Amino acid sequence: MAKKKKKLKIIPLGGLGEIGKNITVFEYGGDIVVVDCGIAFPEDDMLGIDLVIPDVSYLTKNRDKVRGIVLTHGHEDHIGALPYVLKDLNVPVYGTKLTLGLLEQKLQEHEILDIVDLRTVQQSDVIELGCFKVEFIHSTHSIADSVALGIFTPVGTIVHTGDFKIDYTPIEGEPLDFARLAELGKKGVLLLMCDSTNVERQGYTMSEKTVGDTFDDIFINAKSRILVATFASNVHRIQQVVNASVKFGRKIAICGRSMLNVVNVAMELGYMNVPEGILIDIDHVHKYPPEKLVIITTGSQGEPMSALTRMASGEHKKVEIVPGDLVIISANPIPGNEKLVSKVINELFKKGAEVIYEALADIHVSGHACQEELKLIHSLIKPKFFLPVHGEYRHLKQHANLANELGMSMENIFIMDIGKVLELTNDSARINGSVTSGRVLVDGLGVGDVGNIVLRDRKHLSQDGLIVIVITIEGDTGNVIAGPDIISRGFVYVRESEDLMDEIREVCKTALQKCEDKKKNDWSTKKSIIRDALKDYLFEKTKRRPMILPIIMEV
């Protein structure tokens, strides 16, 4: 009987059909390697939720097989879930110096840094993890120390681009390692997994250097204080603000906890060059004339608690926006954040500030590859099979079409869903089966304790409010001693709706009378009867459906 061929399994647990939450599992026999482990930000209907992390129950179930987690770069959507996941799945984590530097801070905040095994790698290093070998290939993105991965498996070579763009003039270091990618392509690549974020954009992504030129033009003409809002993780962008500030004789203050953390880590590890005496404490900005000041701040996405948003609304304790301030928002709104950003821009204008945002000047370039750059990668690597990653369904579909235009058969292209399993041999690929996957919601210190039912209740409360009916009943006789008392929250204001409150009491009393033939202590049935009677009455009377909580107290 022919021996059954072992297959390589590739299982995305996040990052497909969505932006963020990137995590992919590679499994062969008794070995598993995980690439990235990120968060996504909550959608509008996830009321009160702070973060969304991937469901890694498949990994915890197979913890004995997991040889390590490999990181492509230090953005939240690639490393943000690790502090939650590593508490339950403590395996070695491999990443470049800056990536692990940023991760260390997160682990420290969660008080697990001492128990996690972090292993620093350099670009071009090769590590062995069970039957896998993983090579870290120099790449360029909107954060320093980014890598693509060459994953050598028993069935063939996989190339995973991570997030990337092709920048021939990067701020720091070399351009992407084309030579190594071409070499791998020549030897033969079984599968390419490639970033799809910007696949809808034609042409090329502009170089990060162009932003530096725009900063110089703005700074040379500015006569007042300058505030620059950007992503905290974009070390190259912050470096360019520093360069422009030094060139035009301005001091720099950093505002926002995440921005301070990243700048400190980047300076400590040598990824940022800030001359002595340029940085000042945010508490000391009043000691310098406005025309000699630059404030670098978080809040480019209009996040409600961020420094720039609080400045715009006049709630920041240390920085007040004054007429004449020049605010540069050096970032594009992430899809879904447009309204928040727009609100902040409006508030800044109302306070008399000048605001420069992406629509007005080249103060932001993307960190992701556009169509022509993606074509170059496909042409260099010439894979047998293709799996588009990192994007919503439309991005994955467009990327599949692009590969097809370049000559790849649609049969060899796989648009996958989270949790599906792609099985590969050295000459075949097919989607076969699925594993447990999904999202785990983080609310404060609670991880996974808020599910669909809690979210449904929150939505219900936010839309129609709450009515609590309190009734005191004598235990022996079942007679009503006190109540019904009505408490209304978010439904109507009791003092202004006394007639309605009286009517609600009558409905409750009538419902209770219907319960007299029930068992004296059958409280749950009595509560249901009150709730149903009141629900129908209130909808008929107000066309609203508040949450109704009957409370029966026995004395």
C-alpha positions as a printed Julia matrix, in Angstrom:
555×3 Matrix{Float64}:
   0.0    0.0     0.0
   1.39   3.43   -0.98
   2.55   5.49    1.98
   0.29   8.5     2.54
   2.09  11.77    1.79
   2.35  14.23    4.65
   0.96  17.63    3.8
   1.91  21.13    4.84
  -1.07  22.92    6.36
  -1.39  26.71    6.22
  -4.13  28.04    8.51
  -4.86  31.81    8.7
  -6.38  32.59   12.12
  -6.75  36.3    11.24
  -5.88  38.98    8.68
  -8.04  37.68    5.82
 -11.29  39.43    4.94
 -10.34  42.14    7.44
  -7.69  44.77    8.14
  -5.64  43.79   11.19
  -5.49  40.77   13.53
  -2.8   39.15   11.36
  -1.77  35.63   12.38
  -0.97  32.55   10.27
  -0.2   28.97   11.32
   2.18  26.69    9.37
   1.88  23.03   10.38
   3.72  19.93    9.15
   3.57  16.64   11.05
   4.35  17.39   14.69
   5.66  20.95   14.15
   3.85  24.29   14.11
   5.31  27.74   13.38
   3.19  30.87   13.85
   3.76  34.1    11.87
   2.66  37.33   13.63
  -0.07  37.75   16.25
  -1.84  41.1    16.02
  -4.94  42.99   17.12
  -7.76  44.64   15.23
  -9.58  47.75   16.4
 -13.26  47.38   17.36
 -16.0   48.03   14.82
 -18.71  50.63   15.48
 -21.2   48.08   16.79
 -18.73  46.69   19.38
 -19.85  49.06   22.11
 -17.29  49.54   24.89
 -14.8   47.05   23.39
 -11.13  48.13   23.51
  -9.43  45.57   21.27
 -10.13  42.51   19.17
  -7.64  39.62   19.27
  -7.63  36.32   17.34
  -9.06  33.13   18.78
  -5.96  30.93   19.23
  -7.7   27.94   20.82
  -6.35  25.76   17.95
  -2.82  26.65   19.08
  -3.44  26.17   22.79
  -4.97  22.76   21.98
  -1.79  21.88   20.02
   0.65  23.73   22.31
   3.12  20.79   22.33
   3.64  21.21   18.58
   4.23  24.98   18.57
   7.97  25.61   18.01
   7.82  29.41   18.02
   6.19  32.66   16.9
   7.99  34.63   14.17
   7.31  38.37   13.77
   7.58  40.38   10.54
   7.53  43.88   12.11
   6.41  45.88   15.16
   2.98  47.25   14.2
   0.01  46.63   16.52
  -1.84  44.56   13.92
   1.11  42.13   13.92
   2.32  42.06   17.56
  -0.5   43.61   19.65
  -2.2   40.36   20.72
   0.98  38.72   22.05
   0.62  39.99   25.67
  -2.76  38.2    25.83
  -1.75  35.08   23.88
   1.63  34.48   25.58
  -0.04  34.25   29.01
  -1.56  31.0    27.82
   0.89  29.89   25.12
   4.42  30.55   26.32
   6.67  29.72   23.34
   9.83  31.43   21.99
   9.19  34.65   20.02
  11.61  35.64   17.22
  11.88  39.16   15.85
  14.28  41.93   14.88
  15.68  44.33   17.47
  13.13  47.16   17.15
  10.18  44.73   16.85
  11.13  43.01   20.11
  11.97  46.38   21.74
   8.38  47.54   21.13
   6.99  44.16   22.23
   9.02  44.25   25.48
   7.2   47.4    26.56
   3.82  45.76   26.05
   4.88  42.65   27.96
   6.19  44.84   30.78
   2.83  46.62   31.07
   1.16  43.2    31.35
   3.81  42.11   33.87
   4.87  39.0    31.93
   8.19  40.19   30.44
  10.21  38.03   32.86
   8.55  34.79   31.8
   8.57  35.27   27.99
  11.41  33.88   25.84
  12.29  36.66   23.33
  15.0   35.87   20.75
  16.5   38.65   18.63
  17.33  37.91   14.99
  19.0   40.0    12.31
  18.01  40.41    8.69
  19.41  37.48    6.62
  19.52  35.17    9.7
  18.12  31.65    9.28
  16.59  29.81   12.25
  15.44  26.2    12.61
  12.06  25.49   14.19
  11.33  21.76   14.09
  11.19  20.69   10.45
  10.95  24.35    9.32
  13.75  26.78    8.5
  12.83  30.46    8.51
  14.94  33.14    6.81
  14.5   36.83    7.66
  14.76  38.89    4.46
  15.36  42.66    4.61
  12.23  44.61    3.63
  10.94  48.22    3.66
   7.69  49.37    5.31
   6.48  52.34    7.39
   8.36  51.02   10.43
  12.07  50.2    10.68
  13.39  46.63   10.98
  10.66  45.04    8.84
  11.28  41.65    7.25
   9.83  39.33    4.67
  10.12  35.6     5.41
  11.49  32.68    3.44
   9.95  29.59    5.05
  11.65  26.35    3.99
   9.38  23.33    4.54
   9.64  19.62    3.65
   7.3   20.21    0.66
   8.88  23.41   -0.71
   9.67  27.07   -0.11
   7.05  29.61    1.01
   7.68  33.36    0.68
   5.65  35.58    3.05
   6.17  39.28    2.21
   4.81  40.67    5.52
   3.68  44.3     5.11
   5.95  46.01    2.59
   6.47  48.71    0.0
   9.27  49.15   -2.51
  11.21  52.24   -1.44
  14.42  52.77   -3.4
  15.45  55.67   -1.11
  14.52  54.55    2.42
  15.24  56.86    5.37
  17.41  54.24    7.04
  19.2   51.16    5.75
  19.01  49.43    2.39
  16.07  48.97    0.01
  14.2   45.66   -0.01
  16.52  42.68   -0.72
  15.52  42.07   -4.35
  18.56  39.88   -4.99
  17.55  37.33   -2.32
  13.91  37.25   -3.47
  15.05  36.72   -7.09
  17.41  33.94   -5.95
  14.56  32.17   -4.14
  12.36  32.64   -7.22
  15.02  31.06   -9.43
  15.35  28.03   -7.14
  11.56  27.63   -7.14
   8.9   28.92   -4.74
   5.92  26.71   -3.96
   3.67  29.44   -2.52
   3.72  33.23   -2.3
   1.77  34.98    0.47
   1.66  38.68   -0.35
   0.35  41.9     1.28
  -2.87  43.06   -0.46
  -3.62  46.31    1.42
  -2.95  48.73   -1.47
  -3.76  46.44   -4.41
  -6.56  48.79   -5.56
  -4.09  51.65   -6.09
  -2.39  51.94   -9.46
   1.27  52.85   -9.95
   3.83  53.04   -7.15
   3.8   54.13   -3.51
   5.9   57.28   -3.1
   9.14  57.15   -1.14
   9.14  58.19    2.54
  11.79  60.79    1.52
   9.14  62.87   -0.28
   7.47  63.56    3.08
  10.75  64.98    4.39
  10.87  67.46    1.48
   7.29  68.56    2.23
   8.16  69.05    5.94
  11.09  71.29    4.94
   8.81  73.42    2.74
   6.24  73.79    5.55
   8.8   74.46    8.32
  10.71  77.13    6.38
   7.54  79.24    6.04
   6.03  78.6     9.49
   6.05  81.57   11.85
   4.35  79.92   14.82
   4.28  76.72   16.87
   4.05  73.48   14.85
   2.22  70.35   16.03
   2.71  67.13   14.05
   0.36  64.17   14.57
   1.43  60.82   13.16
   1.47  57.1    13.98
   3.63  56.48   17.06
   5.25  53.47   15.38
   6.37  55.38   12.27
   9.94  55.95   13.44
  11.08  57.17   10.0
   8.36  59.83    9.91
   9.26  61.02   13.42
  12.93  61.12   12.37
  12.02  63.39    9.46
  10.16  65.77   11.81
  13.3   65.77   14.01
  15.51  66.51   10.97
  13.32  69.45    9.89
  13.2   70.78   13.48
  17.01  70.65   13.79
  17.44  72.31   10.38
  15.17  75.24   11.34
  16.3   75.62   14.96
  13.24  74.33   16.81
  13.02  72.36   20.06
  10.85  69.23   20.16
   8.39  68.07   22.83
   6.78  64.61   22.63
   3.13  64.23   23.63
   1.23  60.97   24.12
   2.3   57.88   26.05
   2.7   55.54   23.07
   4.7   58.18   21.16
   7.05  58.67   24.15
   7.51  54.91   24.52
   8.39  54.37   20.84
  10.77  57.34   20.66
  12.58  56.15   23.8
  12.93  52.58   22.48
  14.0   53.76   18.99
  16.65  56.13   20.43
  17.91  53.5    22.86
  18.31  50.91   20.08
  19.85  53.37   17.62
  16.95  53.59   15.14
  16.54  57.34   15.7
  19.16  60.03   15.76
  18.15  62.99   17.94
  20.93  65.54   18.65
  21.62  66.4    22.3
  19.49  69.26   23.67
  16.76  69.11   21.0
  14.17  67.21   23.08
  12.42  69.1    25.89
   9.84  67.98   28.41
   6.2   68.71   27.5
   5.89  70.51   30.88
   8.47  73.1    29.74
   6.97  74.21   26.42
   5.82  77.54   27.92
   9.49  78.48   28.45
  10.15  78.73   24.68
   8.78  81.13   22.06
   6.15  79.44   19.81
   8.25  79.9    16.65
  11.0   77.77   18.23
   8.74  74.82   19.12
   7.54  71.57   17.54
   5.21  69.17   19.38
   5.04  65.6    18.05
   1.81  63.97   19.18
  -0.42  60.91   18.86
  -4.01  61.2    17.59
  -3.66  61.17   13.79
  -6.7   58.84   13.68
  -8.95  61.04   15.83
  -8.99  58.42   18.63
 -11.26  59.8    21.4
  -8.65  59.59   24.21
  -5.58  60.57   22.16
  -3.52  63.7    22.83
  -4.53  65.6    19.65
  -8.26  64.93   20.18
  -8.04  66.22   23.76
  -6.14  69.31   22.55
  -8.82  69.94   19.9
 -11.58  69.73   22.51
  -9.66  71.89   25.03
  -9.31  69.01   27.53
  -5.54  68.47   27.37
  -3.83  69.38   30.64
  -0.51  70.53   29.16
  -1.12  71.81   25.62
  -3.75  74.32   24.57
  -4.39  75.06   20.9
  -4.12  78.81   20.28
  -4.84  80.88   17.15
  -1.89  80.71   14.76
  -0.8   77.16   15.69
   0.07  75.03   12.65
  -1.15  71.43   12.96
   0.12  68.83   10.48
  -1.82  65.54   10.42
   0.74  63.24    8.81
  -1.37  60.11    8.28
  -4.29  58.84    6.26
  -7.5   57.95    8.12
  -7.75  54.18    8.52
 -11.01  53.02    6.85
 -13.8   53.7     9.35
 -11.96  56.56   11.12
 -12.77  59.26    8.57
 -15.52  60.87   10.68
 -13.34  60.99   13.81
 -10.45  62.63   11.93
 -12.78  65.08   10.22
 -14.27  66.09   13.6
 -10.8   66.77   15.04
  -9.81  68.87   11.98
 -13.01  70.94   12.35
 -12.38  71.53   16.08
  -8.77  72.6    15.39
  -9.92  75.11   12.76
 -12.53  76.48   15.22
  -9.74  77.13   17.73
  -7.93  79.27   15.17
  -5.26  76.76   14.15
  -4.07  76.21   10.58
  -4.41  72.51    9.7
  -2.52  70.72    6.95
  -3.81  67.23    6.2
  -3.3   64.68    3.44
  -5.8   66.28    1.06
  -3.76  69.51    1.05
  -0.11  68.38    0.86
   2.16  65.33    0.48
   2.55  64.86    4.23
   1.82  61.15    4.22
   2.84  58.18    2.11
   1.58  54.66    2.58
   3.7   51.81    3.89
   2.09  49.31    1.5
   2.86  48.36   -2.1
   0.7   49.54   -5.0
  -0.05  47.52   -8.16
   3.27  47.98  -10.01
   5.29  47.02   -6.92
   3.14  43.91   -6.41
   3.7   42.96  -10.07
   7.46  43.23   -9.54
   7.35  40.88   -6.52
   5.22  38.33   -8.4
   7.6   38.48  -11.4
  10.71  38.02   -9.22
   9.31  35.12   -7.18
   7.29  33.28   -9.88
   5.45  31.03   -7.39
   3.6   27.83   -8.28
   0.66  28.81   -6.01
  -0.52  32.15   -4.63
  -2.37  33.11   -1.43
  -3.21  36.84   -1.12
  -3.13  38.0     2.53
  -3.6   41.15    4.67
  -6.79  42.71    3.37
 -10.57  42.74    3.17
 -12.23  40.32    0.74
 -12.24  42.91   -2.07
  -8.46  43.4    -1.7
  -7.83  39.64   -1.81
 -10.04  39.32   -4.91
  -8.29  42.19   -6.73
  -4.89  40.72   -5.85
  -6.01  37.34   -7.24
  -7.06  39.09  -10.48
  -3.67  40.85  -10.67
  -1.82  37.51  -10.33
  -4.11  36.06  -12.99
  -3.28  38.96  -15.35
   0.4   38.14  -14.85
  -0.23  34.66  -16.21
  -1.07  32.54  -13.16
  -4.01  30.15  -13.53
  -6.98  30.91  -11.24
  -6.85  27.23  -10.17
  -3.52  27.97   -8.45
  -4.79  31.07   -6.58
  -6.56  30.65   -3.23
  -8.77  33.31   -1.68
  -9.23  32.0     1.83
 -11.36  32.64    4.89
 -10.09  32.73    8.46
  -9.95  29.23    9.94
  -9.84  27.37    6.6
  -6.94  24.95    5.99
  -4.81  25.09    2.82
  -3.05  21.74    2.29
   0.09  21.68    0.16
   2.32  18.97   -1.27
   5.26  19.72   -3.58
   2.92  19.68   -6.59
  -0.64  20.22   -5.31
  -2.7   22.61   -3.2
  -6.3   22.5    -2.02
  -8.5   23.98    0.7
  -9.56  21.14    2.98
 -11.48  21.54    6.24
 -11.35  24.2     8.91
 -10.29  24.76   12.53
 -11.73  26.77   15.45
 -11.16  30.46   14.76
 -12.79  33.85   15.23
 -12.37  36.89   17.41
 -11.97  37.38   21.12
 -13.09  40.75   22.49
 -11.03  42.61   25.1
 -12.9   45.01   27.39
 -10.77  46.53   30.17
  -9.18  43.61   32.0
 -11.74  41.13   30.68
 -10.54  38.95   27.79
 -13.26  37.0    26.03
 -15.92  37.58   28.7
 -17.9   39.86   26.37
 -19.63  37.88   23.64
 -22.48  38.38   21.19
 -25.19  38.31   23.89
 -23.48  41.02   25.97
 -22.93  43.14   22.84
 -26.57  42.66   21.88
 -27.64  43.86   25.34
 -25.33  46.88   25.11
 -26.77  47.77   21.72
 -30.31  47.37   23.08
 -29.52  49.6    26.07
 -27.86  52.23   23.87
 -30.84  52.42   21.54
 -33.89  52.11   23.82
 -32.7   52.37   27.4
 -33.76  50.42   30.48
 -36.76  50.15   32.81
 -36.47  48.42   36.19
 -39.67  47.34   37.99
 -39.18  46.73   41.73
 -41.96  44.88   43.61
 -41.88  43.7    47.24
 -44.04  40.62   47.98
 -44.83  38.9    51.27
 -43.35  35.4    51.13
 -46.15  33.54   52.97
 -49.19  35.08   51.29
 -47.82  36.31   47.94
 -49.42  39.73   48.59
 -47.77  42.89   47.21
 -46.44  44.95   50.14
 -44.7   47.74   48.19
 -44.4   48.88   44.56
 -44.35  48.55   41.75
 -41.57  51.2    41.8
 -40.31  52.25   38.39
 -36.68  53.2    37.61
 -36.04  54.5    34.09
 -32.55  54.95   32.57
 -32.17  56.13   28.98
 -35.85  55.52   28.24
 -37.81  58.52   29.57
 -37.17  61.02   32.36
 -39.5   59.88   35.2
 -40.47  63.36   36.48
 -41.53  64.51   33.03
 -43.52  61.34   32.29
 -45.52  60.78   35.46
 -48.69  59.75   33.59
 -46.76  57.08   31.71
 -45.22  55.84   34.99
 -48.69  55.53   36.55
 -49.91  53.55   33.54
 -46.85  51.24   33.75
 -47.68  50.57   37.43
 -51.25  49.63   36.5
 -50.04  47.26   33.75
 -47.68  45.6    36.28
 -50.47  45.24   38.88
 -52.82  43.71   36.32
 -50.09  41.28   35.23
 -49.47  40.32   38.88
 -53.16  39.58   39.41
 -52.96  37.11   36.52
 -50.17  35.36   38.44
 -52.28  34.68   41.53
 -53.08  31.14   40.48
 -49.37  30.41   39.97
 -47.2   28.94   42.72
 -46.47  31.54   45.37
 -42.71  31.34   44.93
 -42.54  30.85   41.18
 -40.73  34.16   40.73
 -39.31  33.52   37.25
 -42.79  32.89   35.77
 -44.12  36.05   37.44
 -41.21  38.09   36.08
 -41.83  36.74   32.55
 -45.53  37.62   32.68
 -44.74  41.18   33.88
 -42.03  41.59   31.21
 -44.27  40.39   28.36
 -47.25  42.53   29.41
 -45.09  45.62   29.76
 -43.18  45.02   26.51
 -46.39  44.93   24.46
 -47.87  47.94   26.27
 -44.76  50.12   25.88
 -44.34  49.33   22.2
 -47.96  50.18   21.53
 -47.69  53.39   23.56
 -44.18  54.65   22.56
 -43.02  52.47   19.6
 -39.89  51.76   21.67
 -38.57  48.54   23.16
 -36.54  49.33   26.31
 -34.85  46.53   28.22
 -37.25  45.53   31.04
 -35.86  44.14   34.3
 -38.52  43.08   36.84
 -37.08  42.61   40.36
 -39.24  40.79   42.93
 -38.13  41.01   46.55
 -39.55  38.56   49.07
 -39.97  39.53   52.74
